[in-house]
């Protein structure tokens, strides 16, 4: 569990709608 795993986890929670709307 390093800072690299916490960085993507927060960016993914903040960029979930943008990636989901573009993929769907």
Secondary structure, DSSP 8 states (H G I E B T S, - for coil): --HHHHHHHHHHHHSHHHHHHHH-
